[in-house]
Amino acid sequence: MKFPYKIELTPLSKTDGGGYLAIIPLLKGCQSDGQTPDEAINNLREAQQAWLESALKHGDEIPVPRLHER
């Protein structure tokens, strides 16, 4: 299940372990990290899938992606 949600990618400091943090702001708590931007985004896609499946299972509201979000 893929939806065009906005992704925010932030480099992590060495004190935070380095790598990158990827989040989907519209899906509260949906985040992941990785050593490279691609790894962080790929891990985020797995987290997104789990987030959406959990929301469906529990009858939670699933936010609709905003088409013009930047």
N, C-alpha and C positions, 0 to 999 in steps of 0.2 A: 504494500500500500504506500504509494508515494504521492505526496502533495507538495506544491511549490511554496513551502514555508520559508520565510526569511531566516538565514543562518548568520549568526555573528561569530566570527573567529578572532580569538585574542591570543597573542603570544604569552606564554607563562614565563615568569622570571625563573632564574636558576634556583632561587630559594624555594620556589613553589614546585620544583622538579623539572622545569623546562618543558619544552614541547608547546602544544597549543590546546586551548579550550574552545570547544564549539558548542553553541547553544541555539535553541529555537525559542526566542522570547515569547512567542504566542502560546507555546505549550509549556506551562509552568513546570519547572523541574526537569525538563528534557535537555540533557547536556551530556557531553562526553569529552574525552581528550585523546591526544595521540602525540607521538614524537614529531610528526610532520603535519602540515595542513591537510593533506589528503587522508592520512590515517585518522585524524580527528573527525573529519567529515564522514568518512566511511563508518567509524564507530558511532557517530551521531545518527546516521541512517538506521543502524540497528536499534539504538535507543528510541528513535522516533517510532519504529515499528512496534516495539514493546509498549511504548506510551499509548499509541492508538489502540492496540489490542486490549490493554488494560481498561482504557476509557470505554470501549465498546462493551466489554465484559461487565463493567460496573454501572453502565448506563449513564456515564458522565458525559457532559457536553464536550463536543469536539469543535474547537474554534475553526472557522473557515479562513483559509489563507486570504490575505489582502492582495489583490492584483497589482496595486500600485505602490506596495510597500518597498522601501529602499533601505 
